[in-house]
């Protein structure tokens, strides 16, 4: 699979959104590849319809199209500070941003800390970027509250700030380019419930409890479970800093303490990689349902082989491109929507090879 920018995501996601509401009604149906513990469908026809709806469920991208040229931003510099560069997700965001900048004739710099736990290092990067007086800043916060003073510094210097992936607790960013993580995590919860027969114990491994993505994915999953599935017990979420080794240790500890565990939700690429590694190391592949977030080669292989039930995919190249587009519009004085939703989709082995899914996966 190639890293390919999704040029038709909005249209595809809008079509997917038409069946998204059907996903919640499919919670009593076992999607394709479900383990023996999943609930039996009422009929073959009902099973097929619910499985198709669940597999296609996704969130539509916003109608924001961005600039057709750089205008007065041409030749100026946009500083992009991400949450990290270690995961392939961030490499895909980087590709989308730098390709879009090159296409529109602006300069973009891109950097992030080595791990997603290095909040202080990220703040130093933001401070350094601001000291170079860029035309705009794109910022994906590791901590939604920690950058307040630096964001005020940017505002005072008339440097527009565009949030991406993870928002901040501030009104200073002119827009935030991101996935609707609350809705996406709810879709993951619906699939988990269906796959474990609407009853049992589920573990959640999250990358952090400080970034907006960590908070909204966690809370979206928990809220959906609490609202719709009273017979499912969700263990207190555990936090692995997006590190696969740490997340694996957490998952193994949760399995040891809860021998009745039926499923895991890993809330980002590093979290689910850790879960998959733990399942393999403990001989629980195929015995415990695993649902993830994002993609990457390990998840793609696990979903194709049936070891992982499925995952939520974002549009990382689109996130990178749209944050540059929004920065250019901000430099040119255009009014932006409060949020720019880049959409999401559920994928599993039944639809992983569909063109609209292939276009948003990355290795």
Secondary structure, 3 states (H helix, E strand, C coil): CCCCCCCCHHHHHHHHHHHHHHHHCCCCCCCCCCCCCCCCCCCHHHHHHHHHHHHHCEECCCCCCCCCCCHHHCCCEEEEECCCCCCHHHHHHHHHHHHHHHHHCCEEEEECCCCCCCHHHHHHHHHHHHHCCCCEEEECCCCCCCCHHHHHHHHHCCCEEEEECCCCCCCCCCEEEECCHHHHHHHHHHHHHHHCCCCEEEEEEECCCCCHHHHHHHHHHHHHHHHHCCCEEECCCEECCCCHHHHHHHHHHHHHHCCCEEEEEECCHHHHHHHHHHHHHCCCCCCCEEEEECCCHHHHHHHHHCCCCEEEECCHHHHHHHHHHHHHHHHCCCCCCCEEECCEEEECCCCCCCHHHHCCCCC
